[in-house]
Amino acid sequence: MTTANPSHGLLAGRLLVCLGPGGVGKTTVSAALALGAALAGRQVDVMTVDPAPRLLDALGLGAVDAAEPRVVPLDGLADVAQVADLAGLFDLADAASAESSNVVELAAARARAGGVGGARRRPARRAGRLRALRLDPKRTFDAIVARHAPSPAAADAIMQNRIYRNLSQALAGVGDYMAMERLLELSEQPATDLVVLDTPPAREALDFLDAPRRLLDLLNSRAVTLLGGGMRRGFSVVDLAARAVLSAFDRLTGLHLLGDVQAFVRSFDGMYAGFAERAARVQQLLIAGDTAVVVVTTAEPERTAQAHEFLAALSTAGIEPRAVIVNRTLPATVSAAQVARAALAPALRRKLERAAEDFAALHQREAAAIVSLRAGLPAGLKLLAVPDLGHEPAELADLARLGRSLAIL
Amino acid sequence: MALARLILVTGKGGTGKSAVAAALALCLARRRPTLLVDLDQRMWAARMLGLESSDNPRDNSDDAAAHDKGAAAIARPGAIANLETISLSAGTELEAFIERIVPIKAIARRMLQSRTFGYVSAALPGLEAFLMLERLRIVAGRAALEDRYVVVDAPATGSAIELLSVPGALKQIAPLGTLNRLAANVESFLADASRFAVLLTLTPQELALREALEASDVLRGRLSVSVAAAALNCVPPPLFSRREIDELDAPGADRRFACLAQWRAGAGRFAARTRREASRAGLRVVELPMLFSPAMGRAELEELSRALDARLFPPNSGKSGKSGKSGKPPTSAGSAGSANVAKSAGAARPAKSARSARSERPE
């Protein structure tokens, strides 16, 4: 990887957080960036959330219990080709099927010859490492409860709670919070230089970034008292009204649902301090200077509009994103004019012209989306593109190619 | 085949869910008054149709007339005949619920603004989702009285399934009582194919296909929800024959030409595979053409809606049950789209119809 690669600014820090609307390929981009950093010599951990089966296979997480980090082999990936245009995609497919072993050997030979530089602040020859893991919110939550609970009996009580069992994943962004927890663990490992974090699909950027605060608010809330216990002194008319609603709700349900919520929240009583302390550390981590936040999107009007919403939310939260990455951009190809000059049978040439025009129309649609994305971006915010491979990334080489092909728009 | 009163459109992100919902609403509005419902405040489907919603439903909450309907359910007449759009949100449904329970309006309002209340509603996330579904049940009931269609532009598959799972989860939490009865009501609404069905959107891509198949399993199995069809979106019209691609791939020829043709043909081939697999899973596949236009606006949605119309209401649909030979494409298919719809008359036939569909293709 050369210093000209635009990803450098993103991969040199300690933490890279990929945010973005659902369906834009956040997980793929996270994995490709992490792989790129590892190939540049860094010790990288990438945490994926809900990856596609083929991506899991590519990362070696397919059949195994992937809640713990697993080492991803990097052999032969150092010199994959950049994806420049449509023809390049097909060349790759041909090379892969015809002489894959030769390609790998060639790449390995080039790597030995010193074709691969290191990341800026690292010794050039240091071997990189990539580990991947998959977030399991329920298991992470269980582990935290077990760790922080004052006694095994208390931990048991929480895990047996009806609310915990049925709703713990939906509860106040628990999934998001668990991603944060895991992040903290990973970032504290001395053997890791960079943690790349893929985030759960969210409608709003702050769903994720706000998760620790929301969970803490809930655990520390006066609602606990209101829900089932006696009233404290100094309650207000609002509290009275809340209580009226809550008891109306309990009457309506004919159950002690709210009692359960209260028991659930109360069972965290002794654990609040531990949670609060960790949440504060996560918040620190997110705004640290060596943390890079990127927003991933695709060049479609709905997604670019959402990307703008994410950026606005980040700016409100005082977080300065490092880049916007447009995933699945169309590769370049021949124009209809070029086809028109070709020596082809007239019927075939007309068809090819039509195909080129169709492709150009899609390019035009994409260009318009990128123009609207660019409009209003803060000055200095990088706009980067990752090309569409024409298929789901099925192997590490695909991810390496995507990482290599990251280009400034 | 009769369509359900309310059709909820969902699919993997990026499969054109909102566009398909908008096109479906256009298509149905040509037959009967139709209501397009958006489940978040962005109203993307309505915006694509040029029905800008500058008035936020929340702004109308002072309106006494609106009060009883629930704050968000204010129909907004659009510029398209027979088509109205509304936006529902969990927040406004919750407000409406609180305002129902707390008789004194000032107190209800102050409560909704209090942080304490925020914590409580955060502790009961199923409640908001449940109130949304309850609202959809009421909207569908009203639409039945007025003989209207309802199209819902729902969130992406994962969230949509979470939403539809809420009544079942609530029933488990509340095995008795009023909430249980309400949840059972909503559940039977969702399971009634004449009142509620899902339209899954997908594109000719591996992940979209997987997600649609998995969603269909969960919907039909665990949730007992009927899946009206799978809308296979973005199918490129076939252009090159195999022979032509070989011709372009001849030694000495410009490689970029062959690649362009292969790219086009490859997408077509995967579309055929997608159609086969979806049909094999017992899904009725409704194909929509890839529109090679520089923008996706009202005109393009009209084109998609005509394609949908031809496939959902084929001219000979009176003789239902006869299928398998999709020899003649519906004549009203105005688009350049590949005109075959793999009609799945149950799971037994589709393989054949997919084959015959393929043999018609130039490739």
Boltz contact constraints between the chains, C-beta under 6 A:
constraints:
  - contact:
      token1: [A, 22]
      token2: [B, 13]
      max_distance: 6.0
  - contact:
      token1: [A, 22]
      token2: [B, 156]
      max_distance: 6.0
  - contact:
      token1: [A, 23]
      token2: [B, 12]
      max_distance: 6.0
  - contact:
      token1: [A, 23]
      token2: [B, 13]
      max_distance: 6.0
  - contact:
      token1: [A, 23]
      token2: [B, 14]
      max_distance: 6.0
  - contact:
      token1: [A, 52]
      token2: [B, 207]
      max_distance: 6.0
  - contact:
      token1: [A, 86]
      token2: [B, 259]
      max_distance: 6.0
  - contact:
      token1: [A, 86]
      token2: [B, 263]
      max_distance: 6.0
  - contact:
      token1: [A, 87]
      token2: [B, 255]
      max_distance: 6.0
  - contact:
      token1: [A, 87]
      token2: [B, 256]
      max_distance: 6.0
  - contact:
      token1: [A, 87]
      token2: [B, 259]
      max_distance: 6.0
  - contact:
      token1: [A, 90]
      token2: [B, 259]
      max_distance: 6.0
  - contact:
      token1: [A, 166]
      token2: [B, 169]
      max_distance: 6.0
  - contact:
      token1: [A, 166]
      token2: [B, 173]
      max_distance: 6.0
  - contact:
      token1: [A, 170]
      token2: [B, 125]
      max_distance: 6.0
  - contact:
      token1: [A, 172]
      token2: [B, 122]
      max_distance: 6.0
  - contact:
      token1: [A, 218]
      token2: [B, 119]
      max_distance: 6.0
  - contact:
      token1: [A, 218]
      token2: [B, 122]
      max_distance: 6.0
  - contact:
      token1: [A, 221]
      token2: [B, 119]
      max_distance: 6.0
  - contact:
      token1: [A, 222]
      token2: [B, 116]
      max_distance: 6.0
  - contact:
      token1: [A, 223]
      token2: [B, 116]
      max_distance: 6.0
  - contact:
      token1: [A, 223]
      token2: [B, 119]
      max_distance: 6.0
  - contact:
      token1: [A, 223]
      token2: [B, 120]
      max_distance: 6.0
  - contact:
      token1: [A, 238]
      token2: [B, 110]
      max_distance: 6.0
  - contact:
      token1: [A, 238]
      token2: [B, 111]
      max_distance: 6.0
  - contact:
      token1: [A, 238]
      token2: [B, 114]
      max_distance: 6.0
  - contact:
      token1: [A, 241]
      token2: [B, 107]
      max_distance: 6.0
  - contact:
      token1: [A, 241]
      token2: [B, 111]
      max_distance: 6.0
  - contact:
      token1: [A, 242]
      token2: [B, 111]
      max_distance: 6.0
  - contact:
      token1: [A, 242]
      token2: [B, 116]
      max_distance: 6.0
  - contact:
      token1: [A, 242]
      token2: [B, 117]
      max_distance: 6.0
  - contact:
      token1: [A, 245]
      token2: [B, 101]
      max_distance: 6.0
  - contact:
      token1: [A, 245]
      token2: [B, 102]
      max_distance: 6.0
  - contact:
      token1: [A, 248]
      token2: [B, 101]
      max_distance: 6.0
  - contact:
      token1: [A, 252]
      token2: [B, 178]
      max_distance: 6.0
  - contact:
      token1: [A, 253]
      token2: [B, 174]
      max_distance: 6.0
  - contact:
      token1: [A, 253]
      token2: [B, 177]
      max_distance: 6.0
  - contact:
      token1: [A, 253]
      token2: [B, 179]
      max_distance: 6.0
  - contact:
      token1: [A, 254]
      token2: [B, 177]
      max_distance: 6.0
  - contact:
      token1: [A, 254]
      token2: [B, 178]
      max_distance: 6.0
  - contact:
      token1: [A, 255]
      token2: [B, 174]
      max_distance: 6.0
  - contact:
      token1: [A, 255]
      token2: [B, 177]
      max_distance: 6.0
  - contact:
      token1: [A, 261]
      token2: [B, 123]
      max_distance: 6.0
  - contact:
      token1: [A, 302]
      token2: [B, 44]
      max_distance: 6.0
  - contact:
      token1: [A, 333]
      token2: [B, 260]
      max_distance: 6.0
  - contact:
      token1: [A, 334]
      token2: [B, 256]
      max_distance: 6.0
  - contact:
      token1: [A, 348]
      token2: [B, 244]
      max_distance: 6.0
  - contact:
      token1: [A, 351]
      token2: [B, 239]
      max_distance: 6.0
  - contact:
      token1: [A, 352]
      token2: [B, 257]
      max_distance: 6.0
  - contact:
      token1: [A, 355]
      token2: [B, 239]
      max_distance: 6.0
  - contact:
      token1: [A, 355]
      token2: [B, 260]
      max_distance: 6.0
  - contact:
      token1: [A, 355]
      token2: [B, 264]
      max_distance: 6.0
  - contact:
      token1: [A, 358]
      token2: [B, 292]
      max_distance: 6.0
  - contact:
      token1: [A, 361]
      token2: [B, 292]
      max_distance: 6.0
  - contact:
      token1: [A, 361]
      token2: [B, 293]
      max_distance: 6.0
  - contact:
      token1: [A, 361]
      token2: [B, 294]
      max_distance: 6.0
  - contact:
      token1: [A, 364]
      token2: [B, 294]
      max_distance: 6.0
  - contact:
      token1: [A, 365]
      token2: [B, 294]
      max_distance: 6.0
  - contact:
      token1: [A, 392]
      token2: [B, 206]
      max_distance: 6.0
  - contact:
      token1: [A, 392]
      token2: [B, 207]
      max_distance: 6.0
